[in-house]
Amino acid sequence: MVVTTTNKVTSVLDLNTIEKYIKNIDIINSDKVIAPRLLQSKSYLKILSIFYLIKDTNVSITANIIENVIQSTYIFNNIILVLKPGVIKVSSKSNLAVIWINIWDLRLSH
């Protein structure tokens, strides 16, 4: 897999140029080249007012727990995490947390 980054807006013409270039490299089997595409979006999700301690325990919610929930929930299909989720307790006297999740949305734009 080849990943190309740019700080400019990419057009379909740019993607076609990249595809033609890669297919013309001698050591690459052009039949195996998949058409290039852009990620649909990079964004973050902020979850407010979730309990910091897991119900009926003294165990705090962690980034690993959040990752497991994301992986097992169908609404997050085609989503990958950019970084580990951030979990912050709202205050020392509160049992609420704020969670930040940085994601890439891999769905193809049609």
N, C-alpha and C positions, 0 to 999 in steps of 0.2 A: 504494500500500500504506500502511496506517495501522498504526503500532505503538503500543500502549498499555502503560505500565508501572505497576506497583502494588507496594506492599510488604505487601499483604494477600493472603490466599488467595482466588482467584477461583472462583466457582461457575458452573454452566451458566446459571443465572438471570441472572447478571451479563453473560455473553456474549450472551444473548438480548436483554437490555436495550440493549446497545451496538449490536447488529445492527438492532434496530427504530429506534433513534435515527438511525443512518446512513442507513437506507432512507427515512426521512421527510425528509431534507434535500432541498430542491427541486432543487439543481443536480447531484445524483447520480442516475444511472440505476440504479434499484433492481434491475434485471435483471442488472446487472454486479457486484453485491455478493456476495462469497463469504462463506459462513458463517464467523464468527470462530472461532478455535481457539487453544489454548495450545500453546506449545512443550512438548515432553515433558520435557526436562530440560536443565540447564546443568551441566556437570561438567568435570573435568579428568582427563587421563590422564598418568600419570607413568611414563616408561620408564627402567628402570635397566640399567646394565651394557651399554650399546651402545658400540661403538668410537668414540672421539673422532676418530681419523684414519681416513680411508677406506683400505681395504685396498690395499696395494702403492703408496701415494702418501704425500705429506707434506701432504695437503689435509685440513683439519678439516671435520667435519660442520657444516652451517649450518642456520639456520631455513628458508631457501629449499629446501634439499634435503629437509628433513622435510616441508614443504608439498607438494612434488612427489610424495613417496611417499604421502602421505595422499590426494592427488587421484587417484592411479593405483591405489589399493587398494580393492577392492569392499567391504570391511568398513566403510569410512568413507562409503558412500553415505548421503545424507540428513544429513550432518554438515557444519557450517560452523565455521570457526575464529573464535573470539572475538578472540583476539590472536595475534600472531606466536608460534610455538613458542619456548620458552626452551631453550638448550643450554648446559650448564655442565660443564666438565671436572672430574672427581672430585678430582684432585690434580695437581700439576705433574709428578709421577713416574709417573702412570698414563696409560694410553691408553683409559680408560673415561669415558663421559659420562652425565649424567642429563638427560632431556628432559621438559619440562612442556608439555602441550598443553591449552589451554582451548577447550572445544567447546560448541556448541548442537546438540542432537539434534532434528531437525525431523520425525521420524516422528510420525504422528498416533496418538493414543491411541484405541483402539477399545473 
